[in-house]
Structure formats: structure tokens, C-alpha cells
Amino acid sequence: MSKIGKRPIPLPDGVRVTVGEREVVVEGPHGKLSQPYEPEYVRIVVEDGQVRVERKGDRAVFRARHGLYRALIANMVHGVSKKWERELEIRGLGYRARLEGGTLVLELGYSHPIRYQIPPGVEVEAESKGSDLHRVVVRGIDKQLVGQVAAEIRRFRPPEPYRGTGIRYKDEEIVRKAGKLGVK
């Protein structure tokens, strides 16, 4: 049995899971998400305030889908009940982030500011933590979308290993390089 797949998913208060013929719908206080699934490989059971994913066979393809659908449903339950959050730090002198309506404006040392249109379903918050440190928080109910938006923002100016400037995830460790040593 899959270690991930066999664990039941507890349903918090206010979260409802509906299993259709080929789709699972999760509704909660923050919104509604749906995920298609393959009923020929797994059976999804909702009972006693929890969701269980059971596989219909023992071959590798069944085992793979078992853990996959359990993880996807668990992520949806977490998202509609608490929301997913990804925090980015912008480090560098003159680097800034601010919101203008539904657009995130980033000043990252280029000749022009970068305007990133925030997709629907995602909330972005930008704040200053001093002259050379800014914080951008990406929130939403869809884990994949939150991660994708954070990765797209980070890609505008990835962390630089010599000075440590750029956009990084809050918990990301950047391995610093020494640079030129001035050997004669």
C-alpha cells in the first residue's frame, strides 16, 4: 500500500467533497475547486468526515494514481479551508515591488519597470521591509496556481550568487560565491 495513498484526508468544518462520475469537487469557505480523476484506477469514498482514496488494482499504474489523487484532493481541501501561500523576498538596492490595481509593478534594476498582470484566483500583497528588502506574498486556493505565479515572479530576476540580490523564496538558501580574488 502507498504510504501517502492509504492515509485518509480529514475534512475541516465547512468543507464539502462531492465525487462525480469522473470529477471530484471540493467546496469550502474560500471557494470551490474541481479535479478530474480516472475511476478505472481509483475509487474515492467520502464518509465519517474524511475522504479515502482506494485503488482498484495492484499494478504500478494503479499505485501511482493512488498517491497522486490522494495528494491532489488533500491539497484542494487545504486550499479551500486555509488558502495556500508563497512568500518572496526582493533584495537589492533600488529593487521595489508595488501594486497598481490588478498589476504587480516590479523595479528590478532594468531600464523599465516590469508589469505583471495578476491572474484571477490569486491575491498578491506587496510590502516594504526597509530600503533594500521588499516582501511579496502570493495567496490562493489552488496550490498549483499559487506556485506557478510565484515562480513567474521569481523568474524576472533570479537570485544572484555573488551579491545575493534578486527575487528568492523566503525559505530559499542561496549558496554565495567568493568572486574574483585578485591573484597576481
C-alpha positions as CSV (number, residue, x, y, z in Angstrom):
1,M,0.0,0.0,0.0
2,S,1.2,3.5,-0.8
3,K,2.2,5.4,2.3
4,I,0.6,8.6,1.0
5,G,-2.4,7.0,-0.6
6,K,-3.6,5.0,2.4
7,R,-3.9,8.0,4.7
8,P,-7.4,9.4,5.0
9,I,-8.0,13.1,4.4
10,P,-9.8,14.7,7.4
11,L,-12.4,17.3,6.3
12,P,-12.4,20.5,8.4
13,D,-15.7,22.2,9.3
14,G,-17.4,23.9,6.3
15,V,-15.6,21.8,3.6
16,R,-17.7,19.6,1.4
17,V,-16.4,17.0,-1.1
18,T,-18.6,15.7,-3.9
19,V,-17.5,12.8,-6.0
20,G,-18.9,12.7,-9.5
21,E,-18.5,10.1,-12.2
22,R,-15.1,11.4,-13.4
23,E,-14.6,14.5,-11.2
24,V,-14.1,15.5,-7.5
25,V,-15.5,18.8,-6.4
26,V,-14.3,20.4,-3.1
27,E,-16.2,23.4,-1.7
28,G,-15.2,25.4,1.4
29,P,-15.3,28.9,2.9
30,H,-12.7,30.3,0.5
31,G,-14.1,28.8,-2.8
32,K,-14.6,25.8,-4.9
33,L,-12.1,23.6,-6.8
34,S,-12.6,20.6,-9.1
35,Q,-10.3,17.9,-10.3
36,P,-10.9,15.2,-12.9
37,Y,-9.9,11.7,-11.9
38,E,-9.8,8.3,-13.6
39,P,-12.4,6.0,-12.0
40,E,-10.9,2.9,-13.7
41,Y,-7.9,3.2,-11.4
42,V,-9.2,4.5,-8.1
43,R,-12.4,4.8,-6.0
44,I,-12.9,7.9,-3.9
45,V,-15.0,7.4,-0.8
46,V,-16.4,10.2,1.5
47,E,-17.6,9.1,4.9
48,D,-17.4,9.9,8.6
49,G,-15.9,13.4,7.9
50,Q,-13.0,12.1,5.9
51,V,-12.1,11.2,2.3
52,R,-10.3,7.9,1.4
53,V,-8.8,7.0,-1.9
54,E,-8.8,3.3,-2.7
55,R,-7.1,1.7,-5.7
56,K,-8.8,-0.9,-7.8
57,G,-5.7,-2.9,-8.7
58,D,-2.1,-3.6,-7.6
59,R,-0.1,-2.9,-10.8
60,A,2.3,0.1,-10.9
61,V,-0.2,2.3,-12.8
62,F,-2.8,1.8,-10.1
63,R,-0.3,2.5,-7.3
64,A,0.9,5.7,-9.0
65,R,-2.6,7.1,-9.3
66,H,-3.5,6.1,-5.7
67,G,-0.9,8.5,-4.2
68,L,-1.5,11.2,-6.9
69,Y,-5.2,11.6,-6.4
70,R,-4.9,11.4,-2.6
71,A,-2.3,14.3,-2.7
72,L,-4.4,16.4,-5.1
73,I,-7.6,16.1,-3.0
74,A,-5.6,16.9,0.2
75,N,-4.2,20.0,-1.5
76,M,-7.7,21.1,-2.6
77,V,-9.1,20.6,0.9
78,H,-6.3,22.6,2.4
79,G,-6.7,25.4,-0.2
80,V,-10.5,25.9,0.3
81,S,-10.2,25.8,4.1
82,K,-6.9,27.8,4.7
83,K,-5.5,29.0,1.4
84,W,-2.0,28.4,0.1
85,E,0.7,31.0,0.5
86,R,4.1,31.5,-1.1
87,E,6.3,34.3,0.2
88,L,9.0,36.0,-1.9
89,E,11.8,38.4,-0.8
90,I,13.2,41.0,-3.2
91,R,16.7,42.0,-2.2
92,G,18.8,44.7,-3.8
93,L,19.3,48.4,-3.6
94,G,16.6,50.2,-5.7
95,Y,14.6,47.0,-6.2
96,R,10.9,47.6,-5.4
97,A,7.5,46.0,-5.7
98,R,4.1,47.7,-5.5
99,L,0.6,47.0,-6.5
100,E,-1.4,49.1,-9.0
101,G,-4.9,47.7,-9.2
102,G,-4.6,44.1,-10.5
103,T,-1.0,44.6,-11.6
104,L,2.3,44.0,-9.7
105,V,4.9,46.6,-10.7
106,L,8.5,45.4,-10.1
107,E,11.5,47.7,-10.4
108,L,14.4,45.3,-10.6
109,G,17.4,47.3,-12.0
110,Y,16.3,47.1,-15.6
111,S,15.7,50.2,-17.7
112,H,12.0,49.9,-17.3
113,P,9.6,48.6,-14.6
114,I,8.1,45.1,-15.1
115,R,4.3,45.0,-15.0
116,Y,2.9,41.5,-14.1
117,Q,-0.8,41.0,-14.6
118,I,-2.1,39.0,-11.6
119,P,-4.3,36.1,-12.8
120,P,-7.8,35.6,-11.4
121,G,-7.9,33.3,-8.3
122,V,-4.7,34.7,-6.9
123,E,-4.2,37.5,-4.4
124,V,-0.8,39.3,-4.2
125,E,0.3,41.5,-1.4
126,A,3.5,43.7,-1.6
127,E,5.2,45.5,1.4
128,S,8.5,47.2,2.1
129,K,10.8,45.8,4.8
130,G,13.4,48.6,4.5
131,S,15.3,50.3,1.7
132,D,16.8,47.1,0.1
133,L,14.3,44.4,1.2
134,H,10.7,44.0,-0.1
135,R,8.2,41.2,0.5
136,V,5.7,39.8,-1.9
137,V,3.1,37.3,-0.7
138,V,1.1,35.2,-3.2
139,R,-2.1,33.6,-1.9
140,G,-4.9,31.5,-3.3
141,I,-6.9,28.3,-3.0
142,D,-5.2,26.4,-5.9
143,K,-1.7,25.2,-4.9
144,Q,-0.5,24.8,-8.5
145,L,-1.6,28.3,-9.5
146,V,0.0,29.9,-6.4
147,G,3.3,28.1,-7.1
148,Q,3.2,29.0,-10.8
149,V,2.6,32.7,-10.1
150,A,5.4,32.8,-7.5
151,A,7.8,31.1,-10.0
152,E,6.9,33.5,-12.7
153,I,7.5,36.5,-10.5
154,R,10.9,35.0,-9.3
155,R,11.9,34.4,-12.9
156,F,12.1,38.2,-13.6
157,R,15.3,38.5,-11.5
158,P,16.5,35.1,-10.0
159,P,18.9,35.3,-7.0
160,E,22.4,36.3,-8.0
161,P,25.1,34.2,-6.2
162,Y,27.8,36.9,-5.9
163,R,26.0,39.7,-4.2
164,G,22.8,37.9,-3.1
165,T,20.4,40.3,-4.9
166,G,17.3,39.3,-6.8
167,I,14.0,37.6,-6.0
168,R,14.0,34.5,-3.8
169,Y,11.6,32.4,-1.9
170,K,11.5,33.3,1.8
171,D,12.9,29.9,2.9
172,E,15.4,29.6,0.0
173,E,19.1,29.4,0.8
174,I,21.4,30.9,-1.8
175,V,24.9,29.5,-2.0
176,R,27.1,32.5,-2.2
177,K,30.3,32.5,-4.4
178,A,33.5,34.3,-3.5
179,G,34.0,36.1,-6.8
180,K,37.4,37.2,-8.1
181,L,40.3,37.0,-5.6
182,G,42.7,39.4,-7.3
183,V,45.5,36.9,-7.7
184,K,48.6,38.3,-9.4
